[in-house]
Amino acid sequence: QRSYVNSLQINDTIYVPQYKNALENKVALKVYESLGFKVIGIDTTYTSDYGGGALHCLTKTYPSFK
């Protein structure tokens, strides 16, 4: 499911998922900016729609080192 809260924060920068809806994307970026973050939007439409998740989901797992 698409969500703008599935973002990734690194220090004072937040990477925000973006989808194929320009108005919703703009609103989501403004919300994070209003909280004082440097904001970078990244298109995650494909990974979100096909089971890979958005930014937080994509970065929270680590490969097995067996």
C-alpha positions in Angstrom: 0.0 0.0 0.0 1.3 3.5 -0.9 2.2 5.7 2.0 4.2 8.9 2.5 5.1 7.9 6.0 7.3 5.1 4.7 10.1 7.6 4.4 13.8 7.4 5.4 15.4 9.9 7.7 19.2 10.3 7.6 20.3 13.1 10.0 18.3 16.2 9.0 17.4 15.0 5.6 14.2 12.9 4.9 13.7 11.0 1.7 10.0 10.9 0.9 8.3 8.3 -1.3 6.7 9.9 -4.4 4.0 8.4 -6.6 2.2 9.3 -9.8 0.1 12.0 -8.1 1.8 15.4 -8.4 -0.6 17.2 -6.0 -0.3 14.6 -3.2 3.4 14.4 -3.7 3.7 18.2 -3.3 1.5 18.1 -0.1 3.6 15.3 1.4 6.9 17.2 0.8 5.5 20.4 2.3 4.4 18.5 5.5 8.0 17.2 6.0 9.5 20.6 5.2 7.2 22.2 7.8 8.8 20.0 10.4 12.2 21.4 9.5 13.6 18.6 7.4 15.6 19.0 4.2 13.4 17.0 1.9 14.2 14.8 -1.1 11.4 13.0 -3.0 12.1 9.7 -4.7 9.7 7.9 -7.0 8.9 4.6 -5.5 5.7 3.8 -7.5 7.1 0.6 -9.0 8.5 -0.9 -5.9 5.5 0.0 -3.8 3.0 -1.4 -6.4 4.9 -4.7 -6.9 5.6 -5.7 -3.3 9.0 -4.2 -2.6 7.7 -1.4 -0.5 8.8 2.2 -0.3 12.0 3.7 1.1 11.9 2.5 4.7 10.9 -1.0 3.7 13.6 -1.1 1.1 16.3 -0.1 3.6 15.3 -1.9 6.8 16.5 -5.4 5.7 20.0 -6.6 5.4 21.4 -9.4 3.2 22.4 -12.7 4.9 26.1 -13.0 5.5 26.3 -16.8 5.7 
